[in-house]
Amino acid sequence: MCPAMNWEKSDLDTPKKREKYTISVVGCGRIGLPTALVFADAGFRVIGADTNPQVVNLLTRGKAPFDEPGMGELLKKQIKNGRFTATTDIRKASSESDVVILVVPTPIDEKKKPDYSTLEKPCKDVGMGLRRGSMVMIASTTGPGIAETLIKETLENSSGLKAGVEFGLAHSPTRAAPGRVLKDIVSYARVVGAVNKESLKAASVLLGTLVRGGIVEVRDMKTAEAVKLFENVYRDVNIALANELGLFCEKVEIDFLEAQRAANTQPYSHLLVPGIVSGHIPKDPYLLAEEAESVNLRLSMLLLARKINDEMVAHTVRLTKDALKHCGKTLRRARITVLGVSYRANTKEPRGSSTPQLLDSLRAKGATIHVYDPFYSFKELRDMGYPAERTLTKAVEGADCLIFVVGHDRFKRLNLRRIKFLMRKSAALVDLGHVIEAPLKAEKEGFVYRGVGRGAWSS
């Protein structure tokens, strides 16, 4: 067999040829497990390696450790045909593999500094089992330069092999969002950078076996790292702009969403919607800021955008207080129902959600909180520490205020008249998820309505 670092397109152009090779995916999380299963579906033998024995136990039994559309069926299929196995032994998996793909989280600490320890340990384990001629691909999100320094040096020191000479090394960040990961992995264009031309070619050949959106080759790993961060910083900065304009609209009685739709008919205007920024986006700008600081550069716009967006939880509390005031009530002792704990609409993914922070802020003001999300069972919400109710009816019954944190489609189909009937007299509705298309409708049903950027409405 051809060593992975020397692959040509003809080496992998059929599933029959791919089944000769083994890929280990280190990290069986929200992105890692779908990545492993997509490669298995393309014909490779795949080992899912994760340090969590509970995750590995579930996978071995054909059970997905989290919800993702289509993933449960694909997992069972690949286990049945023998293309996917799972283990906690990263070193052993690496020693049996032609390719190792690292898909582990890169969090930030309380001081907003990157914590790469979660990446360093798996790199050591991979290095100790690394075979000569194999390929290592980093799919984790990292600051520009981390792949060329920390990761490369850790792999070389633990393996005794030279990157680009005795093993291939590339970086290709994953573009995918929970709720559509399997589709995104194969449909989006994939950016890839590598330690040398040979590694770049091999990585592109490998990714080309499953990516239909095309391969975008860049000059080095540092550039590939920057691309992923630039994409997320772009969104963060543009949401910050929308939030500032939204605050203005609230003051001067303009409906931001109406103005946004009109402005975006101009081809060069791409205004996003205002609201709380959740998920991984709040983290990624700090990975970039850290590398900028290492070269004595302060990315002022990036940090200002973070500050603006971080303040939206406090603004939500202000909107809630104002809505209750117009109901003749105070935030203190108010019964508030919070709808939605996922970080984004129509997905079952609580990580990165701003709901816990919002709840803490409301409780600090003396409010009583009840929570409901149709994507989670009562037990799941309780296990996460939420003051959950078993049904939507129980959650809204007797409430003074509803806060839509997430714009699930199921929330958009709610009967406002029935909801209002269940609540206390003079009820408030605060809309962060842009659930209510026509705020005037909510007002006609008897709600005092408040929404981010929703300053005035027409019939």
C-alpha positions in Angstrom: 0.0 0.0 0.0 1.1 3.6 -0.7 2.1 5.5 2.5 -0.6 8.1 3.3 1.8 11.0 3.0 2.4 10.1 -0.6 -1.1 9.5 -1.8 -2.1 10.3 -5.3 -5.8 10.7 -6.4 -5.7 7.3 -8.1 -4.9 5.6 -4.7 -8.3 6.5 -3.3 -10.6 6.9 -6.2 -12.9 3.9 -5.3 -14.3 2.6 -2.1 -12.6 -0.7 -2.8 -9.2 1.0 -2.7 -10.1 3.1 0.4 -11.0 0.0 2.5 -7.3 -0.9 2.6 -6.6 2.2 4.8 -7.5 3.0 8.4 -8.3 6.4 9.7 -8.4 7.3 13.4 -10.5 10.3 14.5 -9.4 11.5 17.9 -12.4 13.1 19.7 -15.9 11.7 19.2 -17.7 14.9 19.9 -20.2 16.9 17.9 -17.9 17.3 15.0 -15.5 14.4 15.5 -18.0 11.5 15.5 -19.8 12.7 12.3 -16.4 13.2 10.7 -15.5 9.6 11.5 -18.8 8.2 10.2 -18.6 10.2 6.9 -15.2 8.7 6.2 -16.4 5.2 7.1 -19.3 5.8 4.7 -16.8 6.7 2.0 -15.2 3.3 2.4 -12.4 3.7 4.9 -12.0 1.6 8.0 -12.3 4.1 10.9 -11.4 4.1 14.6 -13.2 6.6 16.8 -10.9 7.4 19.7 -12.1 9.2 22.8 -10.8 9.4 26.3 -14.3 9.3 27.8 -15.1 5.6 28.4 -18.9 6.3 28.6 -18.8 7.7 25.1 -16.8 4.7 23.8 -19.2 2.3 25.6 -22.2 3.9 23.9 -20.5 3.9 20.5 -19.5 0.2 20.8 -23.2 -0.6 21.5 -24.2 1.4 18.4 -25.8 4.2 20.4 -25.0 7.9 19.7 -23.9 9.9 22.7 -25.8 13.0 21.4 -28.5 13.9 18.9 -27.6 14.8 15.3 -30.0 14.3 12.4 -29.1 11.1 10.5 -26.2 10.2 12.7 -27.8 7.4 14.7 -28.7 5.4 11.6 -25.3 6.0 10.0 -23.5 4.8 13.2 -25.5 1.6 13.3 -24.8 1.0 9.6 -21.0 1.5 9.9 -20.8 -0.7 12.9 -22.8 -3.4 11.2 -20.6 -3.4 8.1 -17.4 -3.4 10.3 -16.1 0.0 9.1 -16.3 1.7 12.5 -15.0 0.8 15.9 -14.4 2.8 19.0 -11.6 2.8 21.7 -10.2 4.9 24.6 -6.7 4.0 23.6 -5.5 6.8 21.4 -1.9 5.6 21.2 -3.0 2.1 20.0 -5.5 3.6 17.5 -2.7 5.8 16.1 -0.4 2.8 15.7 -3.0 1.0 13.6 -3.8 4.0 11.4 -2.6 5.5 8.1 -4.3 8.8 9.0 -5.0 10.4 12.3 -7.5 13.3 12.4 -7.6 15.4 15.6 -11.0 16.9 16.4 -10.8 18.0 20.0 -12.1 21.2 21.7 -9.9 24.2 22.3 -11.6 26.2 25.1 -10.7 29.5 26.7 -10.2 30.0 30.4 -11.9 32.5 32.8 -9.4 35.1 31.7 -10.4 34.6 28.0 -7.1 32.9 27.2 -6.8 29.8 25.0 -6.3 26.5 26.8 -4.5 24.2 24.5 -3.9 21.5 27.1 -6.9 19.6 25.7 -5.1 19.3 22.4 -1.5 18.8 23.7 -2.2 15.5 25.6 -3.9 13.8 22.6 -1.0 14.9 20.4 1.4 13.2 22.7 -0.6 10.0 22.6 -0.9 10.2 18.8 2.8 10.8 18.5 3.8 7.8 20.6 1.8 5.5 18.3 2.5 7.3 15.0 3.7 5.2 12.1 6.3 6.3 9.6 4.6 7.5 6.4 1.3 8.2 8.0 -0.7 11.5 7.9 -1.9 13.7 10.8 -4.6 16.2 10.1 -5.7 18.8 12.6 -9.4 19.7 12.3 -9.7 21.5 15.7 -10.0 25.3 15.7 -6.6 26.8 16.8 -4.9 30.2 16.7 -2.7 30.9 13.7 0.7 29.4 14.4 -0.4 26.8 17.0 -0.2 23.9 14.4 3.3 24.9 13.3 4.6 25.2 16.9 2.8 23.4 19.7 1.2 20.6 17.7 4.0 20.0 15.3 6.7 20.0 18.0 4.6 17.8 20.3 4.1 15.2 17.5 7.7 15.2 16.6 9.0 15.0 20.1 6.7 12.1 21.1 7.1 10.2 17.9 10.8 10.8 17.1 9.7 11.4 13.5 10.1 14.5 11.3 6.9 16.3 10.1 6.9 16.6 6.3 9.6 14.0 5.9 8.6 10.9 7.9 4.9 11.8 8.4 2.5 14.2 6.8 1.0 17.1 8.7 -1.9 19.3 7.6 -4.5 21.5 9.1 -8.1 21.6 7.8 -10.7 23.2 10.1 -14.2 21.8 9.9 -17.0 24.0 8.7 -20.2 22.5 10.2 -23.0 23.5 12.5 -25.0 21.2 14.9 -28.2 20.0 13.3 -26.7 19.7 9.9 -23.1 18.4 10.5 -23.3 15.4 8.2 -24.5 17.5 5.3 -22.1 20.4 6.0 -19.0 18.2 6.1 -19.5 17.0 2.6 -21.2 20.0 1.0 -19.0 22.9 2.2 -15.7 23.7 0.5 -12.8 22.6 2.7 -9.8 24.7 3.4 -6.5 22.9 3.8 -2.9 24.0 4.6 0.0 21.8 5.3 3.6 21.7 6.4 4.9 21.0 2.9 3.6 20.3 -0.7 3.6 16.6 -0.2 1.4 16.8 2.9 -0.9 19.3 1.2 -1.4 17.0 -1.8 -2.1 14.0 0.4 -4.5 15.9 2.6 -6.4 17.2 -0.4 -6.6 13.8 -1.9 -8.1 12.4 1.3 -10.6 15.2 1.7 -11.5 14.9 -1.9 -13.0 11.5 -1.3 -15.9 13.0 0.6 -16.1 16.8 0.1 -18.3 17.8 -2.8 -17.9 21.5 -2.3 -14.3 21.6 -3.5 -10.9 21.8 -1.8 -9.4 25.3 -1.2 -5.6 24.9 -0.8 -3.7 27.6 1.1 0.0 28.3 1.4 0.5 26.9 5.0 -1.2 25.7 8.2 -1.1 29.1 9.7 -3.3 30.5 6.9 -5.8 27.6 7.2 -6.1 28.3 11.0 -6.7 32.0 10.2 -9.4 31.3 7.7 -11.6 29.5 10.3 -11.1 32.3 12.8 -11.7 35.1 10.2 -15.0 33.5 9.3 -16.3 33.5 12.9 -14.9 36.9 13.7 -16.7 38.3 10.6 -20.0 37.0 12.0 -19.2 38.2 15.5 -18.4 41.8 14.3 -21.4 41.9 12.0 -23.7 40.8 14.8 -22.2 43.5 17.0 -23.0 46.0 14.3 -26.6 44.7 14.1 -26.9 44.9 17.9 -25.7 48.5 18.0 -28.1 49.4 15.2 -30.8 47.5 17.0 -30.3 49.5 20.2 -30.7 52.6 18.1 -33.9 51.3 16.5 -35.4 50.6 19.9 -34.8 54.3 21.0 -36.2 55.9 17.8 -39.1 53.6 17.1 -37.8 51.8 14.0 -38.2 48.1 13.5 -34.7 46.9 12.8 -35.8 43.7 10.9 -37.9 45.8 8.5 -35.0 48.2 7.9 -32.6 45.2 7.6 -34.7 43.5 4.9 -34.9 46.7 2.9 -31.2 47.5 3.3 -30.2 44.0 2.2 -31.9 44.5 -1.1 -28.7 46.4 -1.9 -26.2 43.8 -3.2 -23.4 45.0 -0.9 -25.4 45.1 2.3 -25.4 42.0 4.4 -26.8 43.0 7.7 -27.3 40.2 10.2 -30.0 40.0 12.8 -29.4 41.3 16.4 -29.4 39.1 19.5 -27.3 37.2 21.9 -24.2 35.5 20.3 -23.9 31.9 21.4 -22.1 28.7 20.5 -18.4 28.6 19.6 -18.3 32.1 18.0 -17.8 34.0 21.4 -14.7 31.8 22.0 -12.9 32.0 18.6 -12.1 35.7 18.5 -10.0 35.3 21.7 -7.9 32.6 19.9 -7.1 35.2 17.3 -6.6 38.0 19.8 -4.1 35.9 21.8 -1.9 35.4 18.7 -2.2 39.1 17.8 -1.0 40.0 21.3 2.1 37.8 20.9 3.2 40.1 18.0 2.3 43.3 20.0 -0.9 44.0 18.1 -4.3 44.7 19.6 -7.3 43.9 17.5 -9.5 46.7 18.8 -12.6 46.1 16.6 -12.6 42.4 17.4 -12.5 43.0 21.2 -15.1 45.8 21.0 -17.5 43.5 19.1 -17.0 41.0 21.9 -17.8 43.6 24.5 -21.0 44.7 22.6 -22.2 41.2 22.1 -21.4 40.2 25.7 -23.6 43.0 26.9 -26.7 41.7 25.2 -27.6 39.4 28.1 -27.8 42.5 30.4 -29.8 44.3 27.7 -32.3 41.4 27.7 -32.7 41.9 31.4 -33.4 45.6 30.8 -36.0 44.7 28.1 -37.7 42.3 30.5 -37.7 44.9 33.3 -39.2 47.5 31.0 -41.9 45.1 29.7 -42.9 44.2 33.2 -43.0 47.8 34.2 -45.5 48.5 31.5 -47.5 45.6 32.9 -47.5 47.3 36.3 -45.1 44.8 37.7 -41.5 44.6 38.9 -38.8 42.1 38.0 -38.4 41.2 41.6 -40.8 38.4 42.4 -41.9 38.1 38.8 -42.6 34.6 37.5 -40.7 34.3 34.2 -40.8 31.5 31.7 -37.7 31.1 29.6 -38.2 29.2 26.4 -35.1 27.6 24.8 -31.8 26.3 26.1 -30.0 25.3 22.9 -27.4 27.7 21.6 -29.2 27.9 18.2 -32.6 27.3 16.7 -33.9 23.9 15.9 -31.0 22.0 17.3 -30.4 20.0 20.5 -27.1 21.4 21.6 -26.9 23.2 25.0 -23.1 23.9 24.9 -22.4 27.5 24.3 -25.9 28.6 25.2 -26.4 31.9 26.9 -29.5 30.7 28.8 -27.6 29.9 32.0 -26.1 33.4 32.1 -29.5 34.9 31.5 -31.1 32.9 34.2 -28.4 33.9 36.7 -28.9 37.6 35.9 -32.7 37.3 36.3 -32.4 35.4 39.6 -30.0 38.1 40.8 -32.9 40.6 40.3 -35.3 38.5 42.4 -37.2 36.7 39.6 -38.6 33.2 39.8 -37.6 31.2 36.7 -39.2 28.2 34.9 -37.7 26.7 31.7 -39.0 24.7 28.8 -37.4 23.5 25.5 -39.2 21.0 23.3 -35.9 19.4 22.2 -35.2 18.1 25.7 -37.0 15.8 28.1 -37.9 17.0 31.6 -35.2 14.8 33.0 -32.5 16.1 30.6 -33.3 19.7 31.6 -33.3 18.9 35.3 -30.0 17.0 34.9 -28.5 20.2 33.4 -29.6 22.2 36.4 -32.6 24.0 34.9 -35.8 24.7 36.8 -37.8 22.8 34.1 -41.4 22.0 33.7 -42.7 18.8 32.1 -44.9 20.6 29.6 -45.2 23.9 27.9 -48.6 24.4 29.5 -47.1 23.9 33.0 -44.2 26.2 32.1 -46.3 29.2 31.1 -49.2 28.7 33.5 -49.3 31.7 35.9 -46.2 33.4 34.3 -45.8 37.1 34.2 -43.4 37.1 31.3 -42.2 34.9 28.5 -38.7 35.1 27.1 -38.0 33.4 23.8 -34.3 32.9 23.9 -34.1 30.6 20.9 -36.2 30.8 17.7 -37.2 27.2 17.4 -39.8 26.7 14.6 -42.0 25.0 17.2 -42.2 28.3 19.1 -43.2 30.1 15.9 -46.3 27.9 15.6 -47.5 28.6 19.2 -51.1 29.9 19.7 -50.5 33.3 21.3 -54.1 33.6 22.4 -54.0 30.3 24.3 -50.6 31.1 25.8 -51.9 34.5 27.0 -54.9 32.8 28.6 -52.6 30.6 30.7 -50.6 33.5 32.0 -51.3 36.0 34.6 -53.2 39.2 33.8 -51.0 41.9 32.1 -48.4 39.6 30.6 -45.1 40.5 29.0 -43.3 38.8 26.0 -39.6 39.4 25.3 -38.4 38.0 22.0 -34.7 37.3 21.5 -35.1 34.6 18.9 -37.3 36.7 16.5 -40.1 34.2 17.0 -42.8 36.8 16.5 -42.9 38.0 12.9 -45.5 40.7 13.5 -45.1 42.1 17.1 -48.4 44.0 16.6 -50.1 40.6 16.6 -48.7 39.9 20.1 -49.8 43.3 21.3 -53.3 42.7 19.9 -53.4 39.4 21.9 -52.8 41.5 25.1 -49.0 41.1 25.5 -46.6 43.9 26.3 -44.0 43.1 23.6 -40.3 43.8 23.6 -37.7 42.5 21.2 -34.1 43.3 20.3 -34.2 46.1 17.7 -38.0 46.0 17.5 -38.7 49.7 18.0 -42.0 50.2 16.1 -44.4 48.1 14.1 -47.1 48.5 11.5 -50.2 46.5 11.0 
